[in-house]
Amino acid sequence: MRRIRSIPFSFVSTALWLCFSSGAIAGAQQSRPRVGLALSGGGARGLAHIGVLKVLEEKGIAVDCIAGTSMGAVIGGLYAVGYDAKRLESIARSVNWNDLLLDPVPRRALSMPEKEEDGKTMGFFPISGRRVELPSGLIPGQRLLALLNRLTWSVHETPDFDLFPIPFRCVAADIATGEAVVLKSGHLPAAIRASMAIPTAFTPVELDGRLLVDGGIVRNFPVSDVREMGAEIVIGVDVFTPRNPPDATGWDMTRIVNQAVSLVNVTTVGEQRRRCDILIDPDLEGYHLFSFNAVDSLIAAGERAARLMSGRLDSLAEQLAACGPAPDRLSLIHI
């Protein structure tokens, strides 16, 4: 059975203290504690975040700030600007993930000579002098960027991510220095695209003179980032940490990539998990970074994991309700 982290008594007492002071005895209402949501990276496994959001909405738990890495940045960024869980689920089901991520050139866009050669090679590499130049990544990600541009066009004139309906951060990595780069302003699609630029798979993104790649290689679970945004209560969703030690069989390419990223993050993820007040840990055994053919199953897994925490989430919802209504958030999405 999957171990579910319980909320320590200190968390309950802190939340109650935030809601009530000595004046509460006389009926005075105190300010509502700030609730943060941290969404980890994990490729296709990140679609489980949508299932968690469905449960949070059902229970009336409004989020005050979000930090996400990689696919957590995709889901978190779209949620921050106004997409609710139902719309995110619809988007996830309608997207052709193979075309979106593999970035193939449509056959109708090829010339006749190109059509004759189409499918005969796996790729092209330019030659400079006597040297073959290797690309910075196999996938340019233009289709992905175009989709993000289309979904977020109404916030392109809002470069400060703190001005979104829900303030947002996403984590990328500077490939030159190995530093975590927390993106909180600029062009949202470019920031999300940088956060999920898996090295060698996707081309890096240049922003402000830095070459950025997937934040999962430095901080795959951005709990500390949402804490720095002022979150007093953090709900964390970790879709990447393996449940069980891997066995010695069945090591295909996708599993090797999964394990490599996991090993890089083994120390930092443990620290980030401990900083959560409520940790939601979906059972995603058997799914990997590229399991985009299992959209419904992944969303359902996230929903199941959140429902296993129903008692804790219901308690949190009641505590928040006692502090007064959540602030109204006007969606910036116009469809």
Salt bridges, closest charged atoms under 4 A:
GLU58 OE1 - ARG307 NH2 2.67
ASP64 OD2 - ARG32 NH1 2.71
ASP64 OD1 - ARG329 NH2 2.84
GLU89 OE1 - LYS54 NZ 3.45
GLU89 OE2 - ARG93 NH2 3.01
ASP99 OD2 - ARG143 NH1 3.95
GLU117 OE2 - LYS120 NZ 3.97
ASP118 OD2 - ARG107 NH1 3.10
ASP162 OD1 - ARG169 NH1 2.87
ASP174 OD2 - ARG210 NE 2.70
GLU179 OE1 - ARG210 NH2 2.64
ASP225 OD2 - ARG219 NE 2.82
ASP238 OD2 - ARG273 NH1 2.64
ASP247 OD1 - ARG255 NH1 3.25
ASP277 OD2 - ARG227 NH2 2.90
ASP281 OD1 - ARG2 NH2 2.87
ASP281 OD2 - ARG273 NH2 2.82
ASP283 OD2 - ARG243 NH1 2.73
ASP296 OD1 - ARG93 NE 2.74
GLU303 OE1 - LYS54 NZ 3.35
GLU303 OE2 - ARG307 NH2 2.97
ASP314 OD1 - LYS59 NZ 2.87
